[in-house]
Amino acid sequence: MAIELKGITKTFGSVVANNKIDLCVKQGEILALLGENGSGKTTLMNMLSGIYYPDSGSIYVKGKEVKITSPEDANRLGIGMIHQHFKLVEVLSATDNIILGSKKEGKWLSKKRYEEIKEISEKFSLAIEPKKMVYNMSVGEKQTVEIVKVLYRNADILILDEPTAVLTPQEITKLFAILKKMRAQGCAVIIITHKLNEVLELSDRVTILRKGESVATVNTAETNAHELTELMVGRPVELSIQREESKGNENLLEIHHLTVENEEGLEALKDVSFELNQGEILGVAGVAGSGQKELCEAMAGLLSVKKGAILYHNENIVGKSPRDIIKMGISMSFIPEDRLGMGLAASMGMVENMMLKNYAGTSRGPFVNKKEAKKLAKRLVQELQIVTPDVETPVRRLSGGNVQKVLLGREIESNPNVLITAYAVRGLDINSSYVIYDALNQQKKKGVGILFIGEDLDVMLELCDRIMVLCHGKVTGIVKADQTTKEQLGLLMTDAMEKEEGQHE
Amino acid sequence: MIIKFLFAAIKAGVPLLFGTTGEILSEKVGNLNLGVEGMMFMGAFCGFAVGYYTDNVFLAILASAGAGMLGALLYAVLTVTLRANQNVTGLTLTIFGSGFASFFGELLIKNSVDGTPKLSSDFVAGLAEKSIPVLGKIPVVGKLFFSHNPIVYLAVFIAVICGVYIKYTKSGLNMRAVGENPATADAAGINVSLVKYIHIIISGGICGIGGAYLSIINGGGVWNNSCVNGQGWIAVALVIFAGWSPFKAILGSFVFGGFTVLQFYIPKSTVNLPNAFYVMLPFLVTIFVLVVNSMQKSKKHAQPASCGENYYREER
């Protein structure tokens, strides 16, 4: 037995995050930890990695009872955690990030350290460039650095918190191969994920948490997606997305030859043209960093446009500020990728966040109408099943999925006619995801044009009417969702990439 | 004439170099300490007073470093352990330090024989400018670099040691990580609070010696209640000019030292500018540097990412 947890309890103020949780994982086994947002998975794992300390309960590592009071203790016990938000120093090289804080001999940073890291990464057939700066790395590369970091410390118990949330399908395949290899070498692996197909593909056993309690542990071979969802949510859940026929045919937005430069002055979008109809969900697929972020920000008026036009009912909105756009009667709601950074004021409560934009009925002259805002907040809590101790609790204390619900709920309340969502379900559990899909479908029924930037192709195929594929800032195809396949989309996502690589050579 | 000017520039740049090196250490572990001026004041008074009563150069320097460390310790307890706002704490330290120096300085003046506390001639001789044998004989270079008082070499020595430490040692790497991303450093098993305390306190010690230089050497051996006079603030800005590198701080402080002494080397007959202009000049250049720096977008030579923010492990 690599790790055994007995009766672990942890509370934050009045919120019980973990209540008498039992869990165990064996050497040479991959255990999936499943649960809805806010069910306490990350909290539990943070107690193994020394970030939090349990209020009560005991932890056994390799048969011995231990106290883990700091990340250093966890390191010493061979526990390595790869956090959902990478713990890397941006301005240091891969190597320096890996050797950071290590207790190995020597006081000087020698040139040999790069070779040493190269050797280790090759031993596990992980591809990293030892001297590359983290800020120049893709998400996949960063994750590889995190894995090498854990291996460098000789960890044999590996915890991964939603490792696949930001990876491309190719990177996920690679990661799973690595994890399986580590399992074969006798490591114990705990993986937190929301994607049931990943759980079923990778794990040996699954432990399910619900509302801070461990409700069941099942062998993966003897279960299926439906049973797992039911255990997780506590009731049967319909696992299909209704796609309403899109009704309106009127063009809402027309984008013509849009070219946008990013902060570094490189062209992030090149000659992008498409149209968004009323009552339609237009999906945008593509490898991370293909220009999705720039597309959103250009449409919301946050990023200046170099060339091209965005027509709303034949009126060009390029060059107008977000405020002007709102004044023109276009209510465009933008749900940014970075929820707490751009979408909400993290240290304010739900009520105050409701009042940030000029939301219906929340202001009266120069004064705010807090009562209305509070009513609205309370209604959203009910409608979208938001888990929060109170509507005044700072939103940064809510778990990721609940933050997303707050944001989406607020934007929908403003009755938009264009809704832009970037990674609306990133890091969300199944139940929350379906709540969001339902909400989007309802907006669609009302005739709202929705731009849905997503990463899960399976979901996009079910939810969207049409899917536009971006690759290196260019549109490589716009296809009807019911007439295409995942493979075809995958090809569109990489097709141009290969061509471009060919050009470089 | 030019050699004389450059020589004076180096001399005037030394307190800035102490302040800048100290502040770099503090900012590198993520603590923006605006108390440099205050710590320099504390070092200035304690160094002078100990020198005045003991006539021992070594003890005087030691006392100034100790005083600076004490100020920094206060700052560290407030910001690292109690997580008080760094800006406010730093400003408070500056106000405290200057008050400390004025209050005890006034006492020193009252207790002195003729109302002017003056260091003994033996003491001053111990810190006099000396030409280093052989090296000092080299034309131009000898005069410029090898005929200074011992504290000048100490300043450069400390800056070089700090530079090497930050860039080439494992502890240096760890402290950089703490300043960039304390959560990451913590997860890597680094004791964030300890690293912060050590560097903030050493930083205060270095600033304190800079203060002693101002009261003892620049003051010509006579105590002056306002001897630091804004040099600590220039040092804070110089950190940015130096791109958080102690090596560049050496050059930067000598350039700024040049600005502070420029008025004595431009004859009134050629360019007739009011004295006030020259007094203002270093501050003007500081503003210019800040503007230029804010227009550059380099990740490598930027302020440590967590600078100004306190770290609390269980924060979500």
Interface residues (C-beta under 8 A of the other chain):
Chain A: F12 S49 I51 Y52 S70 P71 E72 N75 M81 H83 K87 L88 V89 E90 V91 L92 D96 N97 I99 L100 G101 S102 K103 G106 K107 W108 L109 M133 Y135 K149 R396 R397
Chain B: K167 Y168 T169 K170 S171 G172 L173 N174 R176 A177 E180 N181 A183 T184 A185 D186 A187 A188 G189 I190 N191 K299 K300 A302 A305 R313 E314 R316
